[in-house]
Amino acid sequence: MSDPDFLLSLGLKTQDLVAGLAGGVVNALVFKRSDPISVVSSMLVGALSANYLGEYAAKYTGTSPGTAAFLVGLTGMIICQIIVAAAAKWTPPFLKTGNDV
């Protein structure tokens, strides 16, 4: 089965998208995310990171492309989750109280 021309024109491969979406489902189940926005965003981040980085990960790790895409998608979601959590805790210096700048 070949990918539709529209997906190929965007640089998207069906196999990698499915692997990333599966990683998003696993992430939602493991981290007990139940709200729809978290689940959908997790799946999108996983699918896109798996699609664009899975091929390179497969070359460097020597695994099959599907396995590498799944692992890259899962790792990408965890990294994004860490970045979002850190950004939520960060307060710009000019908003901190007690500073007379």
C-alpha positions, 0 to 999 in steps of 0.5 A: 500500500502506498501513501497518498500523494497529499501525505507524501507532499507533506513529508508524512509516512503512514507507517511512522504516523501510525507508530507515533499515534500508538506511542501517543496512546501508550503515553496517555495510558501510562501517564493517566491523561484522560482529558481529550486535549492532552490525549490528542496533543500527545498523539500529534507530538508522537506522530510528528516526531516519529515521522520526521525522526524515526528514520534517522533513529532506525539508522543509528540504533539498527532497529526496524523503522516501525520500532524506532518510530514508536520509540522516538514518538514516545521519547518526543512526548516525554521531552515535550511534557518536561518542557511544558512542565518547566515552562509552567513553573518559570516566571519571567524576572520582571513579573517576580515580586519584590524587584525594583527594576 
